[in-house]
Amino acid sequence: MSTHELLENLRKIGVVNVDMRANFGKIEDRKYRVNHDLMWQYGRQCASLLNQHHRVLNESKVYSWLPSLEFLGLNYIQVENQKDTTKIEWNALLADQYQTYIDEPINDENNKIVNIVFSMLPSHMMNALQLNEVFSFLVNEGFVKKRLSKLGLEDGIIRHIADIEKLHKIVSAKNEMLTVQCSNNSDFSTSKFSAIYCLNCIAEILWKIYNGEVPVNHCENVHQAMIQVGRALQKYSSWIDAIGCFTKALEMCHTAGFEDNHVDIARILKLIECSSLKKSIVLVPIKSPERLILKNAHILRHQNEEVLLELSSHPEHSIAPMGDKFENTMYHGPVLELVFGPKENSVCATYDGDFITRVDDGAVLNVAHGSFVEGVSVVLKPGPRTPREREKHKKIMNRSRCFIINSEGSISPLAAPFLAIGISPYSNLRLIKRNSPNRAIFKNAKSLIESQLELKKTNNEIISDGIDLELLSHPGCSLVQTHGW
């Protein structure tokens, strides 16, 4: 069988594409393009021959539909299971080749391969362990712009978020730190990789696209892409950043003239409500209507059964972490605040009769400061790692880490069964970005500034009445003390 006959047969079964315009379709002049899946499998086999000393032979499976290497004049041994070096090197070859297409003008001949390039390049780079390089691509405005133009805003943003999440998993598993050089007004700074950092970069690019600062083809419905980024930020408990995305998406909808009852506006408002996290997890009286009832308390009571801390008292909500990592405090060590959040971010935990333990990292619920007073926060603290530490944690801070599951599904501290875990009736004050739409603006700001100047003149001696901390940004609200010292 001749080469041309073989290619014709492959064309007929759909594994290669052909351009028959050359020379009126004469078979010798036709242009063939191998599809991506075939190129990948064949490339793995070719790459395996370059790394024979690294591979594991397994003749149980043969890709009979591939052209044999004998056909190309090479000695061929079928290899099914290659070592990682083969996969890494072949992905690196593809990634290097694909990068040559990024800046090429798109035409009829390269249109399909360019589609594959912008769809698959980051994935191949990750498989080739080019982690710093792919991090740079994922936050590069030029690459993101071209990717969204080529794949379309909806498909492009979904693919981009998937790549960010995949890189996050790889970096987390390898416990590596990635950095990228970022330019800002001609100054170069080094940024560390995190999924949150990448998603915030994409949100900024989408905002520029919406404002016409970054031209992108088919950029309708930017608000939908912004919602996708906000939802991705929710997964990493980056609530404030998520609210920022949803707020911008809402502004886009209003500018576009959407009615208040439009389905997208209703959806965005619901997402903002879920991300607002107005209520922290605190201790409340056992009979309080603010106490939380677990949806799966009956399962949690069975020791060491993994359960999501979703709520039957508040459907669609759960006990959720405030962030994706512990904050190191000066006096109390690592602490992670718990909040009233959407069920998608629920803590997954087990109960052993004493500790309610997060499955991910062994962190345990803890009453802050060991203070069993209404309004005190319930937080996560690093849990015991040995039997000896376990006995120590049982007694620490007035047994602040020991809890009981009540019959109706509420949770009480073992040392204070008259209290239960509930939600605070007040919003918490938090540090946010300076230009955030959620920042607090004081109604009496001018008076506060004047009192500051007065204190300087009197050497910090208070000679006038205090000033109410009322909020202009949140009419009818002010700063209040939630519980006593």
C-alpha positions as CSV (number, residue, x, y, z in Angstrom):
1,M,0.0,0.0,0.0
2,S,1.4,3.4,-1.0
3,T,1.6,6.4,1.4
4,H,-1.2,8.2,-0.4
5,E,-3.5,5.2,-0.3
6,L,-2.9,4.8,3.4
7,L,-3.7,8.5,4.0
8,E,-6.8,8.2,1.9
9,N,-8.0,5.3,4.0
10,L,-7.3,7.2,7.2
11,R,-9.2,10.2,5.7
12,K,-12.2,8.0,5.1
13,I,-12.4,6.8,8.7
14,G,-12.0,10.3,10.0
15,V,-8.6,10.2,11.7
16,V,-7.1,12.8,9.4
17,N,-8.4,15.9,7.7
18,V,-7.6,16.8,4.1
19,D,-7.4,19.9,2.0
20,M,-8.1,18.8,-1.6
21,R,-8.0,22.3,-3.1
22,A,-4.4,21.9,-4.2
23,N,-4.0,21.1,-8.0
24,F,-7.7,20.3,-8.4
25,G,-7.6,17.6,-5.7
26,K,-4.9,15.5,-7.3
27,I,-4.1,12.9,-4.7
28,E,-0.3,13.6,-4.7
29,D,-0.9,17.3,-3.9
30,R,-3.5,17.0,-1.2
31,K,-2.6,18.4,2.2
32,Y,-3.4,16.2,5.2
33,R,-3.6,17.2,8.8
34,V,-3.6,14.6,11.6
35,N,-6.2,15.3,14.3
36,H,-5.1,16.1,17.8
37,D,-6.0,12.7,19.5
38,L,-4.1,10.7,16.8
39,M,-1.1,13.0,17.0
40,W,-1.1,12.6,20.8
41,Q,-1.1,8.8,20.8
42,Y,1.4,8.6,18.0
43,G,3.6,11.1,19.6
44,R,3.7,9.1,22.9
45,Q,4.8,6.1,20.9
46,C,7.5,8.0,19.1
47,A,8.7,9.7,22.3
48,S,8.9,6.3,24.0
49,L,11.6,5.2,21.5
50,L,13.7,8.2,22.6
51,N,13.5,7.0,26.2
52,Q,13.7,3.2,26.0
53,H,15.8,3.0,29.2
54,H,12.9,4.8,31.1
55,R,9.9,2.8,29.9
56,V,8.0,-0.2,31.1
57,L,7.1,-2.7,28.3
58,N,3.6,-4.0,28.1
59,E,2.5,-5.8,25.0
60,S,-1.1,-6.3,26.1
61,K,-2.4,-3.4,24.1
62,V,-1.5,-2.4,20.5
63,Y,-2.8,0.7,18.8
64,S,-3.6,-1.1,15.5
65,W,-5.1,2.0,14.0
66,L,-1.8,3.9,14.1
67,P,0.7,3.7,11.2
68,S,3.5,1.4,12.2
69,L,7.0,2.7,12.8
70,E,8.3,0.0,10.4
71,F,6.2,1.9,7.8
72,L,8.4,4.9,8.5
73,G,11.6,2.8,8.3
74,L,12.1,2.6,12.1
75,N,12.5,-0.4,14.5
76,Y,9.3,-0.6,16.5
77,I,8.4,-2.1,19.8
78,Q,4.9,-1.4,21.1
79,V,4.9,0.4,24.4
80,E,1.8,1.0,26.4
81,N,3.0,2.3,29.8
82,Q,5.7,4.9,29.5
83,K,7.4,6.4,32.5
84,D,6.8,10.1,33.4
85,T,9.8,11.2,31.4
86,T,8.2,10.2,28.2
87,K,5.0,12.1,29.0
88,I,6.9,15.2,30.2
89,E,9.1,15.3,27.1
90,W,6.3,14.8,24.6
91,N,4.2,17.4,26.3
92,A,7.2,19.8,26.2
93,L,7.6,19.2,22.5
94,L,3.9,20.0,21.9
95,A,4.0,23.0,24.2
96,D,7.1,24.4,22.4
97,Q,5.5,23.9,19.0
98,Y,2.2,25.3,20.0
99,Q,3.8,28.5,21.3
100,T,5.0,29.3,17.8
101,Y,1.3,29.7,16.7
102,I,0.3,32.2,19.4
103,D,1.4,35.3,17.5
104,E,0.7,34.0,14.0
105,P,-2.1,35.7,12.0
106,I,-5.1,33.3,11.7
107,N,-6.0,32.1,8.3
108,D,-7.9,29.2,6.7
109,E,-4.9,26.9,6.9
110,N,-4.0,27.3,10.5
111,N,-7.5,28.1,12.0
112,K,-8.1,24.6,13.4
113,I,-4.6,24.2,14.9
114,V,-4.8,27.7,16.5
115,N,-8.1,26.6,18.1
116,I,-6.3,23.6,19.6
117,V,-3.3,25.8,20.7
118,F,-5.4,28.2,22.7
119,S,-7.5,25.3,24.1
120,M,-4.7,22.9,25.0
121,L,-1.4,24.8,25.4
122,P,-1.6,25.5,29.2
123,S,-2.6,21.9,29.8
124,H,0.4,20.6,27.9
125,M,2.7,23.0,29.7
126,M,1.5,21.7,33.0
127,N,2.0,18.1,31.9
128,A,5.5,19.1,30.9
129,L,6.0,20.6,34.4
130,Q,6.6,24.0,33.0
131,L,4.8,25.4,36.0
132,N,6.3,28.9,36.3
133,E,5.8,29.4,32.5
134,V,2.2,28.4,32.5
135,F,1.5,30.6,35.5
136,S,2.9,33.5,33.5
137,F,0.6,32.6,30.6
138,L,-2.5,32.3,32.8
139,V,-2.1,35.9,34.0
140,N,-0.8,37.4,30.8
141,E,-3.2,39.9,29.4
142,G,-2.2,39.3,25.8
143,F,-2.6,35.6,26.0
144,V,-5.9,35.8,27.8
145,K,-7.2,38.4,25.3
146,K,-6.3,36.1,22.3
147,R,-7.7,33.0,24.1
148,L,-11.0,34.6,24.7
149,S,-11.2,36.0,21.2
150,K,-10.4,32.6,19.6
151,L,-12.5,30.3,21.9
152,G,-15.3,32.8,22.6
153,L,-15.9,34.5,25.9
154,E,-18.0,31.8,27.5
155,D,-16.0,28.7,26.5
156,G,-12.7,30.6,26.9
157,I,-13.3,31.7,30.5
158,I,-14.5,28.2,31.5
159,R,-11.3,26.7,30.0
160,H,-9.1,29.3,31.6
161,I,-10.7,28.8,35.1
162,A,-10.2,25.0,34.7
163,D,-6.5,25.5,33.9
164,I,-6.1,27.7,36.9
165,E,-7.7,25.1,39.1
166,K,-5.6,22.3,37.6
167,L,-2.4,24.3,38.3
168,H,-3.6,25.0,41.8
169,K,-4.0,21.2,42.4
170,I,-0.5,20.4,41.0
171,V,1.2,23.1,43.0
172,S,-0.6,22.1,46.2
173,A,0.3,18.4,45.7
174,K,4.0,19.3,45.0
175,N,4.1,21.9,47.7
176,E,6.0,24.2,45.4
177,M,6.0,28.0,45.2
178,L,5.7,29.6,41.8
179,T,6.5,33.2,41.0
180,V,6.0,35.4,38.0
181,Q,7.4,38.8,37.1
182,C,4.6,41.3,36.7
183,S,4.9,44.8,35.3
184,N,3.0,47.7,36.8
185,N,3.7,51.2,35.4
186,S,7.2,50.1,34.2
187,D,8.0,48.7,37.6
188,F,8.5,44.9,37.8
189,S,7.5,43.0,40.9
190,T,7.4,39.3,41.7
191,S,4.0,37.7,42.4
192,K,3.5,34.4,44.1
193,F,1.1,31.9,42.5
194,S,-2.3,31.3,44.0
195,A,-5.6,30.5,42.4
196,I,-7.1,33.6,44.0
197,Y,-4.3,35.8,42.5
198,C,-4.9,34.4,39.0
199,L,-8.7,34.7,39.2
200,N,-8.4,38.3,40.4
201,C,-6.1,39.0,37.4
202,I,-8.7,37.6,35.0
203,A,-11.4,39.7,36.7
204,E,-9.3,42.8,36.0
205,I,-8.9,41.8,32.4
206,L,-12.6,41.2,32.0
207,W,-13.3,44.7,33.5
208,K,-10.9,46.2,30.9
209,I,-12.6,44.3,28.1
210,Y,-16.0,45.6,29.3
211,N,-14.6,49.2,29.4
212,G,-13.1,48.8,25.9
213,E,-9.5,49.1,27.2
214,V,-8.7,45.6,25.8
215,P,-10.3,44.7,22.5
216,V,-11.7,41.2,22.2
217,N,-13.9,39.7,19.4
218,H,-17.4,38.7,20.4
219,C,-17.2,40.3,23.9
220,E,-21.0,40.3,24.5
221,N,-22.2,39.0,27.9
222,V,-19.0,39.9,29.7
223,H,-21.1,39.9,32.9
224,Q,-21.6,36.1,32.4
225,A,-17.8,35.6,32.4
226,M,-17.4,37.8,35.4
227,I,-20.0,35.7,37.3
228,Q,-18.0,32.6,36.4
229,V,-14.9,34.2,37.9
230,G,-16.8,35.2,41.0
231,R,-18.1,31.7,41.5
232,A,-14.6,30.3,41.1
233,L,-13.4,32.7,43.8
234,Q,-16.2,31.4,46.1
235,K,-14.6,27.9,45.9
236,Y,-11.5,29.3,47.5
237,S,-13.5,31.1,50.1
238,S,-12.3,34.5,48.7
239,W,-15.7,36.0,49.6
240,I,-14.8,39.7,49.3
241,D,-13.2,39.2,45.9
242,A,-16.2,37.2,44.8
243,I,-18.5,40.0,45.8
244,G,-16.4,42.4,43.8
245,C,-16.9,40.3,40.7
246,F,-20.6,40.0,41.3
247,T,-21.0,43.7,41.9
248,K,-19.2,44.5,38.7
249,A,-21.4,42.0,36.8
250,L,-24.5,43.7,38.3
251,E,-23.2,47.1,37.1
252,M,-22.8,45.7,33.6
253,C,-26.4,44.4,33.7
254,H,-27.8,47.7,34.8
255,T,-25.8,49.6,32.2
256,A,-27.1,47.2,29.6
257,G,-30.7,48.2,30.6
258,F,-31.7,44.9,32.2
259,E,-35.0,45.0,34.1
260,D,-34.8,44.4,37.9
261,N,-36.6,41.1,37.4
262,H,-34.2,39.8,34.7
263,V,-33.0,36.3,35.4
264,D,-29.3,37.4,35.4
265,I,-29.9,40.2,37.9
266,A,-31.8,37.8,40.2
267,R,-29.0,35.3,40.0
268,I,-26.3,37.9,40.8
269,L,-28.2,39.3,43.8
270,K,-28.5,35.7,45.1
271,L,-24.8,35.2,44.7
272,I,-24.0,38.5,46.4
273,E,-26.2,37.4,49.3
274,C,-24.5,34.1,49.6
275,S,-21.0,35.7,49.5
276,S,-21.8,38.5,51.9
277,L,-21.3,36.3,54.9
278,K,-22.9,38.9,57.1
279,K,-22.9,36.5,60.1
280,S,-20.1,34.8,61.9
281,I,-20.4,31.5,63.8
282,V,-20.8,32.4,67.5
283,L,-22.2,31.0,70.7
284,V,-25.9,31.7,71.3
285,P,-28.4,30.5,74.0
286,I,-29.4,26.9,73.5
287,K,-33.0,27.9,72.8
288,S,-32.1,30.9,70.5
289,P,-33.8,31.0,67.1
290,E,-30.3,31.9,65.8
291,R,-28.9,28.5,66.7
292,L,-27.8,26.2,63.9
293,I,-29.3,22.8,63.3
294,L,-27.1,20.3,61.2
295,K,-28.8,18.6,58.3
296,N,-26.8,15.4,58.8
297,A,-26.4,15.4,62.6
298,H,-27.6,11.8,62.8
299,I,-24.7,10.7,60.6
300,L,-22.1,12.9,62.3
301,R,-23.0,11.2,65.7
302,H,-21.7,7.9,64.2
303,Q,-18.1,8.3,65.1
304,N,-15.6,9.1,62.3
305,E,-18.3,9.3,59.5
306,E,-17.4,12.1,57.1
307,V,-20.2,14.7,56.9
308,L,-20.8,18.1,55.3
309,L,-21.8,20.7,57.9
310,E,-24.9,21.7,55.9
311,L,-27.8,23.2,57.8
312,S,-31.4,22.1,58.0
313,S,-32.3,25.3,60.0
314,H,-31.1,27.4,57.1
315,P,-31.5,25.5,53.8
316,E,-28.8,26.0,51.1
317,H,-26.4,27.3,53.8
318,S,-23.7,25.7,55.9
319,I,-20.9,26.2,58.3
320,A,-18.0,27.4,56.0
321,P,-14.4,28.6,56.4
322,M,-13.8,32.3,56.0
323,G,-10.7,31.8,53.9
324,D,-8.5,29.1,52.4
325,K,-5.7,29.2,54.9
326,F,-5.1,29.9,58.6
327,E,-4.2,33.4,59.8
328,N,-1.3,33.6,62.2
329,T,-2.3,35.8,65.1
330,M,0.2,37.3,67.6
331,Y,-1.3,35.9,70.8
332,H,-3.4,33.0,69.8
333,G,-1.5,31.3,66.9
334,P,-3.1,30.0,63.7
335,V,-6.8,30.7,63.5
336,L,-9.4,30.2,60.7
337,E,-12.7,32.0,61.2
338,L,-15.9,30.1,60.5
339,V,-18.9,31.8,58.9
340,F,-22.5,31.3,57.8
341,G,-21.9,30.5,54.1
342,P,-23.4,28.8,51.0
343,K,-23.7,25.0,51.1
344,E,-21.1,24.7,48.3
345,N,-18.4,25.8,50.7
346,S,-19.4,23.6,53.6
347,V,-16.8,22.2,56.0
348,C,-16.5,18.4,55.7
349,A,-16.0,17.0,59.2
350,T,-16.0,14.0,61.4
351,Y,-16.9,13.6,65.1
352,D,-15.2,11.3,67.6
353,G,-17.2,12.0,70.7
354,D,-14.9,14.9,71.6
355,F,-13.6,16.9,68.6
356,I,-15.4,18.0,65.5
357,T,-12.5,17.6,63.0
358,R,-12.2,19.0,59.5
359,V,-11.3,16.1,57.1
360,D,-9.0,18.2,54.9
361,D,-6.3,19.0,57.4
362,G,-7.4,17.7,60.9
363,A,-8.3,21.2,62.2
364,V,-10.8,21.2,65.0
365,L,-13.6,23.5,66.1
366,N,-12.7,25.7,69.0
367,V,-14.5,28.3,71.2
368,A,-12.3,31.4,70.9
369,H,-10.2,32.1,74.0
370,G,-12.0,29.4,75.9
371,S,-14.6,32.0,76.8
372,F,-18.1,30.4,77.1
373,V,-20.0,33.6,76.7
374,E,-22.8,34.5,74.3
375,G,-21.4,36.2,71.2
376,V,-17.9,34.6,71.3
377,S,-16.7,33.2,68.0
378,V,-16.3,29.6,67.1
379,V,-13.2,29.0,65.0
380,L,-11.0,26.4,63.5
381,K,-7.6,25.6,65.2
382,P,-4.9,23.1,64.1
383,G,-5.9,19.7,65.7
384,P,-3.9,17.1,67.6
385,R,-1.5,14.9,65.6
386,T,-0.6,12.2,68.2
387,P,-2.5,10.5,71.1
388,R,-0.5,12.5,73.6
389,E,-1.5,15.8,71.9
390,R,-5.1,14.6,71.8
391,E,-5.2,14.2,75.6
392,K,-3.7,17.7,75.9
393,H,-6.2,19.3,73.5
394,K,-9.1,17.8,75.5
395,K,-8.1,19.9,78.5
396,I,-6.8,23.0,76.7
397,M,-8.5,26.4,77.3
398,N,-11.3,25.1,79.6
399,R,-12.0,22.2,77.2
400,S,-12.8,24.7,74.5
401,R,-12.4,22.1,71.7
402,C,-14.8,19.5,73.0
403,F,-18.4,19.5,71.7
404,I,-21.6,17.5,72.0
405,I,-24.2,16.9,69.2
406,N,-27.7,17.5,70.7
407,S,-30.7,15.4,69.9
408,E,-32.3,18.0,67.6
409,G,-29.0,18.5,65.6
410,S,-27.5,21.6,67.3
411,I,-23.9,21.7,68.6
412,S,-23.0,22.7,72.2
413,P,-19.7,23.1,73.9
414,L,-19.2,20.2,76.3
415,A,-18.3,22.7,79.1
416,A,-21.4,24.9,78.4
417,P,-24.4,22.8,77.3
418,F,-26.6,25.9,77.9
419,L,-25.1,27.5,74.8
420,A,-25.1,26.3,71.2
421,I,-23.3,27.2,67.9
422,G,-25.3,29.8,66.1
423,I,-25.1,32.9,63.9
424,S,-24.3,36.4,64.9
425,P,-27.2,38.9,64.4
426,Y,-24.5,41.5,63.4
427,S,-22.3,41.9,60.4
428,N,-18.6,41.7,61.2
429,L,-16.2,44.5,60.3
430,R,-13.3,43.3,58.1
431,L,-10.4,44.7,56.2
432,I,-11.1,44.8,52.4
433,K,-9.6,46.5,49.4
434,R,-9.5,50.3,49.7
435,N,-11.6,50.8,46.5
436,S,-14.1,48.0,47.3
437,P,-17.8,48.9,46.9
438,N,-18.3,47.3,50.3
439,R,-16.0,49.6,52.2
440,A,-17.4,51.4,55.3
441,I,-17.7,55.2,54.9
442,F,-18.3,57.2,58.2
443,K,-21.1,59.7,58.3
444,N,-19.2,61.9,60.7
445,A,-15.9,61.6,59.0
446,K,-15.2,65.4,59.2
447,S,-15.9,65.4,63.0
448,L,-13.6,62.4,63.5
449,I,-10.7,64.2,61.7
450,E,-11.3,67.3,63.8
451,S,-11.2,65.3,67.0
452,Q,-8.0,63.7,65.9
453,L,-6.4,67.2,65.4
454,E,-7.8,68.2,68.9
455,L,-6.2,65.1,70.5
456,K,-2.8,66.1,69.0
457,K,-3.1,69.6,70.5
458,T,-4.1,68.3,74.0
459,N,-1.5,65.5,74.1
460,N,-4.2,62.8,73.7
461,E,-6.3,64.2,76.6
462,I,-10.0,63.7,75.8
463,I,-11.9,66.9,76.5
464,S,-15.0,66.6,74.3
465,D,-17.8,64.1,73.9
466,G,-17.3,61.0,71.7
467,I,-18.6,60.8,68.2
468,D,-21.1,58.2,67.0
469,L,-19.5,55.8,64.4
470,E,-22.6,56.0,62.1
471,L,-22.1,54.8,58.5
472,L,-22.9,56.8,55.4
473,S,-22.2,53.8,53.2
474,H,-24.8,51.7,55.1
475,P,-27.7,53.9,56.1
476,G,-29.2,53.1,59.5
477,C,-26.1,51.1,60.6
478,S,-23.2,51.9,62.9
479,L,-20.2,50.2,64.6
480,V,-21.2,48.5,67.8
481,Q,-19.6,46.2,70.4
482,T,-20.9,42.6,70.0
483,H,-20.1,41.3,73.5
484,G,-18.4,42.3,76.7
485,W,-14.7,42.0,77.4
